[in-house]
Amino acid sequence: MLNLKLGVLLGCLLLVASSALSASVGDYEELCRLFKNGTKVRKPGTCDQYIQCYDGDGTVLTCPSNQFFNPSKDACVSTMDNTNKYCGN
């Protein structure tokens, strides 16, 4: 009986985890359908991550340590041009 409960619990956890993962991947796919191949978009809520779009799919990439993604330069930079600019939204 304990094995059955453990199996059901594990199955539920896997279902929740896979649903969350597919939802986040789907968000990037929806976003990237709006842009041409090679477009880089800062990942919302971060300063050092961006989404690179190709054929409607989005891949999350992270800038090297102590660098930030600058959308106007379309690249990771060592300092933000405008230190008052908040990028964590």
MOLINQUI-V515360 format. One line per field, one symbol per residue. phi: phi as a letter, one per 30 degrees, with the letter a starting at -180 (. if undefined). psi: psi as a letter, one per 40 degrees, with the letter a starting at -180 (. if undefined). burial: b if it has 24 or more other C-alpha atoms within 12 Angstrom, else e. A space follows every 50 residues. Layout:
phi: ???
psi: ???
burial: ???
This chain:
phi: .dddddddddddddddddddddddddddddddddbdeidcbddeibccbb cccahicccdbcdeeibbdcddchadbdbddcdddccdc
psi: dddddddddddddddddddddddddddddddeeeiihehhhhhheideii hhhhfeihhhihiihfiihhddefihidihdheehhef.
burial: eeeeeeeeeeeeeeeeeeeeeeeeeeebeebbeeeeeebbbbbeeebbbb bbbeeebbbbebbeeeebbbbeeebbeeeeeeeeeeeee
